[in-house]
Amino acid sequence: MESPRRQPAGSLDTKRRPPRASAAHGRGLRTLSVSTVLAMSAALSLVFFYAPLEAEQGFLQKIFYVHVPLAIVALCGFVLGGLLAIQHLRTRDPRWDVRSYVVIHTSLIFAVGTLITGSIWAKGSWGHWWVWNEPTLVSFLIIFLLYATYQPLRFAIEDPERQARSASVFAITAGAFVPLNYIAVNLSTAYVHPRVFSNTSNLPAPMAFTFLVSLLAMALLFATLCKYELTAKRARAQLRALRRRLAADGEQAPPRSRRTSAPALHHAAPARVASAGVAPVGGASAGAGARAAGRPAL
Amino acid sequence: MSEPGDTSSISIDPEKAGPHAALPRTAHVRSGQSAHAPTGTADEEGGGRVARPAPAPACLSCRREGPAGGRVGTASAVRALLRKELLVELRTLESVPGMSLFALSTFVVFHFALNRASVEGDLASGILWVTLLFAALLGVNRLFVADADQGGFDAFLLAPVDRSALYVAKALALLAYLVVLELVAVPAFALLLLGPPLGPALPGLVATLALGDLGVALIGTLVAALAVRTRARDLLGPLLALPLFVPIVIGGARALEPLLVTAHRGAPAIRWLATLGLYDLVFGLIAYAVFDFLLED
């Protein structure tokens, strides 16, 4: 792992993919959104009109089709955030950091959803808002507490590059922690409480089908939310660059109005953008300026 | 060596000290990377971890001419850093006495909070682990403070050594602090709070605590390095560390539980010791791999 980091800056840039055109920012967003809406509607219709009522828990069991997909998608999102962070540390490309941030950020929201739906389910079926016997709930509480420090950690580091690196180190460690914590908590509770739905293999076919469709819909929702946030970040960076160019060529860039834990995308230095002309050009990212910019110019 | 706590004072870079002054301390300096290495003494692999004494005059002369300077083996770098760490702690007594005293006070607090004269079983194992972890957090918080405030990081980055050496040395130092802490805290716990006698439980207790300490040291060092250069480091350190320590608490407390009961004393279940071992292994490897990135500046 030493070798890629020790390379001089120039050789890194030559390996970089050619930048895409600006129209690609939102590409696929509409398709993704439409398919998410369709999958969500299909999943909800299946849940309410197709899946049979469970014998013991009745209507309450329907929350299973929301709770478990939320949990699975959030877990996978945390691990994915760790993988993206590995990519960030390997390539030093800030775009990977932004992706890792967005994925972890969205997973955190899904984890909150998991905690709330799990709590409701626990209240309905066991009569308590919180039970320590349910490994998914307990694991999620621990993981939620861990990832809740992700944004304070970012916020407490001012230098953007060091912030990104520290956040990636955290994301990798925490990403590995997710399965390990799950194993430990499962071990500690597996012999106490038999779980109703430990896996999908013992589900009747209609329930399993509904569950899989719900899982797919939830994964699509996750992907759409991430894509929206990434597109918004890119659009904001683009807007900032355009505004800077409008204000004055070569002037000092306006400072960011407030400090934030969210990583921002940066465009190339104003002089370079101005010299490249108005038309979208890819060549601007070939030099050292684009390395600081971290993403392709307009 | 200047004032206590000044971490930048130990020089690993032989070029600073001059050729003859550097001789005794850097007897294990390698000559592998220099093009001017004398024939026969140059190492074939040029970058391995094995420290090998090289003929001093030839090695020094070629290092002075070489562009990159010599490279100190990781093992000797770890040894030097660990020695520095323990010396600083011995001279300043910043961490270990505070951690031990904190553990003692916590036992007293537990006595009054629970209103019990003695505890046993799961309660005893829980109190012991909570106390040790919180005391360890004190050490974790202080682990890199001197390096960050007094330029120790910069001095280390200037030295021609593997960066992971700092992680290994700091983790070993923290492990040593924890062992000393437990040498004080466990007898005190037996004296103040524990109902059943400690003697028969000792082998299992030592095994469990050793595995738990290793995990705390490995993850604590990484967290300390993460938190130390943030604005709210005293707050972020424990916030980051506590959730990461939960598997250690699960494994450790469950393993200790059967040891600390009066009747039907059992051995720690292999399952929990294996959980602790797995945790140590996974996080040791991860922390070793990612620690380098925290030092780049």
Interface residues (C-beta under 8 A of the other chain):
Chain A: M1 R5 L89 I142 I143 L145 L146 T149 P152 L153 A156 I157 E158 R162 R165 S166 S168 V169 F170 I172 T173 A174 A176 F177 L180 N181 I183 A184 V185 L187 S188
Chain B: I219 L222 L226 A227 R229 T230 R231 A232 R233 L235 L236 L239 L240 L242 P243 L244 V246 P247 I250 G251 R254 R271 T275 L278 Y279 V282 F283 I286 A287 A289 V290 F291 D292 F293 L294 E296 D297
